[in-house]
Amino acid sequence: MKPKRTELVKRARRVRGVVLDVDGVLTDAQLLYGARGEALKSFSARDGFAIKLAQREGITVCLLSGRVAAPVRARARDLGIPTRLTLQGSGAKAADLRRLAARLGLDLAAVAFVGDDLPDLPALAIAGLAACPADAAAEVRDHCHYVCAARGGHGAVREVIALVLEAQGRWHKIVEAGRSGTLRVAHSDSRRLKGNERDDRS
């Protein structure tokens, strides 16, 4: 399913919304449990920073997960992703991808979806840009327009967002702003800090 570079760029250029699976995409697919049985998840700060860049550039980011976990709600809140754009417990990802696209007022051609395993295949099949991490299931890699060099939870989301922004002619300016020290992105943590405290996490 992998298109030629020109076709990939064409698809990425149309993207106005990015929908992300969580386990295996925003995380490395490990499921960690605390002593009391609480779910624990590890997220990439680089992915978080890229999500904030996308939002700053007018690209809306949504989460679509088959599981339900409190850490996902917390991470969505930190990243400024509203509850209506965070769907957990999905048993029909294609239908839920259509629902999110409708909420964004976008055609599916303008939506990128990043997934990593078999339940994601129906959504990947209808997304304008279908992408997956390097360590996604082989069946998924075979059905994506773009397979990342990075693994899930280790920068794959950043890679997809960079692809989209580069195709749209915006990535070079972002990099130049980073080099010059003029790049400004809102902090991802939604908590208000007191006094002189700073929180630079993404």
N, C-alpha and C positions, 0 to 999 in steps of 0.2 A: 504493500500500500504506500510505500515511501515515494513521494513525488520528486520530481526534479527540483533543483534549488529554486528556479524561477517560480514554479508552482507553489512551493513552500512559502516563499516570500509573499506571493500574492495572497495566500490564505492568512498569513500573519498580519498583513497590512490591513485586513478587514476587521481584525479583532477589537472589540470594545468591551468585552467581558471575559474574565477568566474564572473558570469553575474548577476547584481542586478537590480531589479525593484527599482523605487525611492519612490513614494508615498506609504506609508504603510510599506516600508522595510527600506530605509534609513531615512525616516521621520515617524512621528506618524500618517500620513494620513490626518492631518488637512490641510486645504487650507486657508491660511491667506492672506489678501489683505490690502495694505497700502491705505492711503487717496486718492491717485491718481490711484488706481486700480492695482498697481503693486503687483505681487505675492511675497510672503515671505515664506520661508521654514526654519525649524529648523532641524539641523543635529547633530548627536551624535559624540562628540569628540572621544569616545571610538571606535566607528565604524571606524572613520577616521584613528585612530592609527593602528587598525587591518588591514585595507586596506594597509597601508604603510608597515606593517610587511609582508603581503602576497607578495607585490611587491618585497620587499627585498629578499624574499625566492624564487623568480622566478615564482610566480603565478600571472598571468595577471588578472586585474580586469576591467570589462566593466560595463557600465550603459545602461539599456534598459527601456525606459519609454513611456507610452502611451500619456502623456502630454508633452507640450513644455513650459519650464520656464527658464528664465534667471538665477535664483539661481542654477539650476542644472549645467549649463555651468560653473558658477563660482566655484561650489564645485568640479566639475571634474577637473578644472584647478588647484585648490589648491591641489588636491590629485595626480596630475600628470597623470591623465587619458586622453589620447589624444582624439581629436575630432573624429577620425575615429572609436574609441571604445566607443563613447557616442552617442547612438541613441535615439532621442526623437520623439514624435509624432507617435509612432509605432501603426499601426492598425492590425498587423499580427505578433504577438510576436514569434511564432514558426519559421516563415520564417526569421525574423530578428535575432533570436538566431542562426539559421543555418549560416546566413551571418557573424555574429560575430565569430563563431567557424571557419569559412573558413578564415577569416582575421587573426586569431590566428594560423592557420595551425593545428587545433586540431579536432579530432573526437568528436562527441557529448558525448561519454562516458567519455571524459576527461574534460567535462564542467559541472560546478554546476550552477544552476539557482535558485535564491531566489525571490519568488513572494508572493502575498498576496490576490489576488482577482480573480474573474472569467476570466478576459481577460488573466491572466497568465497561465491558465490551459493547453493550447496547448504547450507552451514552457516547462512547468514542465513535461509534458508527454514524452518529447523526451530528456530531460537533463539526463546526467549520474548520477547526484545527484540533486534531487529536494528537496528544503527546503523552509520553510516559518516561519514567526514570530508566536509567541504564539497567537496573536490576529488576525491572518488571518481568512478569511471567512471559515466557517465549510467545505464547499465543497472543498476548497483548502487543508485544513489540512488532509482531507481524501485521498488526492492524492499525498502526499509528502512522501519521504523516511525519512525525518527528520523534526520534528516540534520543534522549539526553545522553551526554557523556557522564553526567553526575548521577549518583544513586539517590534513591528516595531518602529524604531527611538530611541530605548532604549537598544541597544546592541545586537540585533538579528544578525546583520552582523558580529559582533565580534565573536559571538558564532559559527556561521557557519565556519568562517575562522579558529578559534581555533580547531574545529572538524577536519577540513582538515589537518591542520599542525600537530595535535596530531596523526592522522592516519598515517601520513607520517614520524613519528618519530622525528619531529622537535620542537614540542611545549615545551617539557621538557627543552631543551637547551635554548630556548628563555626565559622561566621563570627563569631559573638559572642565565642567563645573567642579567635579571631584578633585581634579588636579589643581585647580586654582583656589580651592578652599571655599568656594561660593555655593556649594551644593547644600540646599536646605530641605530637609525632610522631617516631618513631624515625628516626635517620639511615638513608638508603638504602644508603650505602656500608658493606659488610660488613667492611672491614679495621679492625683495632684500631689506634688512633692512640696514639702515645707522647707522654709528657710533657704539655705544655699545648696540643698541636696540636688543632685542631678541623676538622671537615669538615662543612660545612652543605649540601653538594650533595644534590639529589634526583634 
